[in-house]
Amino acid sequence: MSQTATAPANAQKQYTVKRSELPLSCPTAEMALWNSHPRVYLPIEKEANHEADCPYCGAHFVLVD
């Protein structure tokens, strides 16, 4: 089943992510992919500080739980 994007891609520079939303990709599943960069997966749960930056757009993601 496909999801409908409900948010513009890369509209913010900082995002919070819950474990239930993993695996993390940028743009996220809720973002429109058509006007963004290629999807890249970020292993945020493996990072020591549970934070990751997108190498394409610089969006900063923080794992909150």
Z-matrix of the N, CA and C atoms (Angstrom, degrees):
N
C 1 1.454
C 2 1.525 1 108.71
N 3 1.299 2 118.06 1 131.15
C 4 1.453 3 120.84 2 -179.10
C 5 1.519 4 110.99 3 -89.69
N 6 1.337 5 114.47 4 151.21
C 7 1.451 6 120.50 5 178.28
C 8 1.516 7 109.18 6 -98.28
N 9 1.313 8 115.64 7 150.84
C 10 1.455 9 120.83 8 174.38
C 11 1.512 10 108.27 9 -96.36
N 12 1.315 11 116.52 10 128.21
C 13 1.460 12 120.90 11 179.02
C 14 1.525 13 109.21 12 -65.89
N 15 1.318 14 115.52 13 132.12
C 16 1.460 15 120.06 14 -178.29
C 17 1.518 16 112.56 15 -115.24
N 18 1.304 17 118.39 16 -5.78
C 19 1.464 18 121.65 17 -177.71
C 20 1.520 19 109.57 18 -129.98
N 21 1.321 20 116.82 19 148.44
C 22 1.463 21 118.32 20 174.91
C 23 1.526 22 109.87 21 -68.51
N 24 1.300 23 116.06 22 147.41
C 25 1.461 24 120.24 23 -178.91
C 26 1.520 25 111.09 24 -71.52
N 27 1.309 26 115.44 25 136.26
C 28 1.463 27 122.68 26 172.63
C 29 1.532 28 113.80 27 54.16
N 30 1.311 29 117.30 28 37.70
C 31 1.461 30 121.15 29 -178.57
C 32 1.524 31 111.91 30 -79.25
N 33 1.318 32 117.04 31 -24.49
C 34 1.455 33 121.60 32 -179.97
C 35 1.517 34 108.89 33 -114.31
N 36 1.312 35 116.18 34 170.04
C 37 1.457 36 120.17 35 175.96
C 38 1.517 37 111.89 36 -110.49
N 39 1.339 38 118.39 37 -10.04
C 40 1.460 39 120.66 38 176.35
C 41 1.522 40 109.01 39 -137.30
N 42 1.342 41 114.92 40 134.07
C 43 1.455 42 122.07 41 -178.38
C 44 1.522 43 109.10 42 -132.69
N 45 1.325 44 116.73 43 145.25
C 46 1.458 45 121.13 44 172.15
C 47 1.525 46 107.44 45 -102.42
N 48 1.336 47 115.29 46 144.28
C 49 1.451 48 122.32 47 -175.43
C 50 1.522 49 108.52 48 -130.00
N 51 1.330 50 116.89 49 139.42
C 52 1.469 51 122.25 50 175.03
C 53 1.523 52 108.71 51 -101.81
N 54 1.317 53 116.60 52 155.34
C 55 1.479 54 120.64 53 179.57
C 56 1.521 55 111.74 54 -58.36
N 57 1.326 56 117.28 55 -31.32
C 58 1.462 57 120.50 56 179.37
C 59 1.523 58 112.15 57 -66.69
N 60 1.332 59 117.79 58 -14.78
C 61 1.457 60 122.77 59 -179.70
C 62 1.533 61 113.05 60 -95.49
N 63 1.324 62 117.30 61 0.55
C 64 1.462 63 121.38 62 -179.96
C 65 1.511 64 110.02 63 -76.77
N 66 1.302 65 121.43 64 151.48
C 67 1.457 66 126.76 65 3.02
C 68 1.527 67 110.95 66 -73.06
N 69 1.302 68 115.71 67 146.84
C 70 1.457 69 123.08 68 -177.31
C 71 1.523 70 110.37 69 -87.20
N 72 1.307 71 114.93 70 131.35
C 73 1.465 72 119.82 71 173.34
C 74 1.520 73 108.26 72 -131.56
N 75 1.306 74 115.15 73 155.14
C 76 1.456 75 121.28 74 173.30
C 77 1.510 76 106.66 75 -125.09
N 78 1.309 77 118.68 76 124.01
C 79 1.443 78 127.48 77 -5.08
C 80 1.522 79 111.38 78 -66.15
N 81 1.338 80 115.44 79 153.74
C 82 1.462 81 120.53 80 -179.80
C 83 1.525 82 109.96 81 -73.27
N 84 1.311 83 116.33 82 170.42
C 85 1.466 84 121.24 83 -179.13
C 86 1.522 85 112.13 84 -61.98
N 87 1.323 86 117.59 85 -25.43
C 88 1.459 87 121.35 86 -179.18
C 89 1.529 88 112.65 87 -81.98
N 90 1.319 89 117.40 88 -11.46
C 91 1.465 90 121.57 89 -176.96
C 92 1.525 91 110.81 90 -94.04
N 93 1.298 92 115.09 91 148.16
C 94 1.463 93 120.48 92 175.89
C 95 1.524 94 109.22 93 -69.72
N 96 1.303 95 116.99 94 126.14
C 97 1.462 96 121.37 95 -178.14
C 98 1.534 97 111.96 96 -86.23
N 99 1.287 98 117.98 97 -24.82
C 100 1.464 99 121.25 98 -172.56
C 101 1.528 100 113.48 99 -61.42
N 102 1.329 101 117.79 100 -28.18
C 103 1.461 102 118.90 101 -178.03
C 104 1.524 103 112.21 102 -114.64
N 105 1.315 104 116.58 103 31.51
C 106 1.457 105 120.97 104 -176.58
C 107 1.520 106 110.31 105 -130.46
N 108 1.314 107 115.10 106 -173.47
C 109 1.459 108 121.47 107 176.34
C 110 1.531 109 109.92 108 -80.95
N 111 1.330 110 118.37 109 171.00
C 112 1.466 111 120.62 110 176.61
C 113 1.533 112 110.57 111 -59.69
N 114 1.315 113 116.23 112 147.46
C 115 1.467 114 120.91 113 179.98
C 116 1.527 115 109.64 114 -67.71
N 117 1.321 116 115.43 115 133.53
C 118 1.461 117 122.26 116 177.04
C 119 1.526 118 107.49 117 -129.88
N 120 1.321 119 116.77 118 137.51
C 121 1.466 120 121.49 119 179.49
C 122 1.527 121 109.57 120 -93.62
N 123 1.332 122 115.59 121 134.81
C 124 1.466 123 122.34 122 -176.65
C 125 1.521 124 109.88 123 -115.11
N 126 1.332 125 119.21 124 119.52
C 127 1.472 126 122.60 125 -177.98
C 128 1.530 127 111.62 126 -79.34
N 129 1.313 128 117.44 127 63.31
C 130 1.462 129 123.06 128 -173.98
C 131 1.525 130 112.18 129 -62.33
N 132 1.327 131 117.87 130 -32.80
C 133 1.466 132 120.56 131 -177.71
C 134 1.532 133 112.13 132 -69.89
N 135 1.327 134 116.96 133 -18.24
C 136 1.471 135 120.74 134 179.47
C 137 1.523 136 112.79 135 -92.09
N 138 1.319 137 116.97 136 -10.68
C 139 1.465 138 120.99 137 179.73
C 140 1.525 139 109.97 138 -76.04
N 141 1.325 140 116.97 139 141.14
C 142 1.466 141 121.94 140 -176.92
C 143 1.522 142 112.56 141 -59.44
N 144 1.313 143 117.44 142 -38.65
C 145 1.464 144 121.04 143 -178.62
C 146 1.527 145 112.71 144 -97.54
N 147 1.344 146 117.28 145 3.73
C 148 1.468 147 123.69 146 -179.12
C 149 1.523 148 111.79 147 55.94
N 150 1.327 149 115.18 148 40.94
C 151 1.456 150 122.38 149 175.29
C 152 1.521 151 107.83 150 -132.37
N 153 1.335 152 116.02 151 149.55
C 154 1.460 153 120.56 152 179.28
C 155 1.521 154 109.24 153 -149.35
N 156 1.324 155 115.21 154 149.98
C 157 1.461 156 121.96 155 177.20
C 158 1.520 157 109.39 156 -116.47
N 159 1.314 158 115.84 157 139.66
C 160 1.457 159 120.86 158 176.50
C 161 1.523 160 109.04 159 -73.42
N 162 1.333 161 118.16 160 128.72
C 163 1.467 162 119.84 161 179.73
C 164 1.531 163 113.68 162 -71.08
N 165 1.325 164 118.00 163 -17.47
C 166 1.462 165 120.83 164 179.98
C 167 1.526 166 112.45 165 -87.00
N 168 1.328 167 116.74 166 -53.66
C 169 1.468 168 119.64 167 -171.27
C 170 1.523 169 113.60 168 -110.44
N 171 1.339 170 117.60 169 -8.89
C 172 1.452 171 120.71 170 178.58
C 173 1.517 172 114.79 171 81.05
N 174 1.325 173 118.15 172 5.42
C 175 1.470 174 120.41 173 177.98
C 176 1.523 175 108.83 174 -58.95
N 177 1.331 176 115.95 175 139.31
C 178 1.455 177 122.39 176 -178.31
C 179 1.517 178 108.94 177 -105.59
N 180 1.328 179 116.48 178 127.25
C 181 1.461 180 122.54 179 -178.55
C 182 1.532 181 109.11 180 -114.44
N 183 1.341 182 116.13 181 138.81
C 184 1.470 183 122.78 182 179.73
C 185 1.519 184 107.79 183 -126.89
N 186 1.331 185 116.84 184 125.57
C 187 1.461 186 122.13 185 176.28
C 188 1.513 187 108.23 186 -81.32
N 189 1.342 188 117.95 187 121.88
C 190 1.465 189 121.41 188 -172.02
C 191 1.524 190 114.80 189 -101.63
N 192 1.311 191 119.80 190 -11.22
C 193 1.469 192 119.95 191 177.84
C 194 1.506 193 111.77 192 -146.08
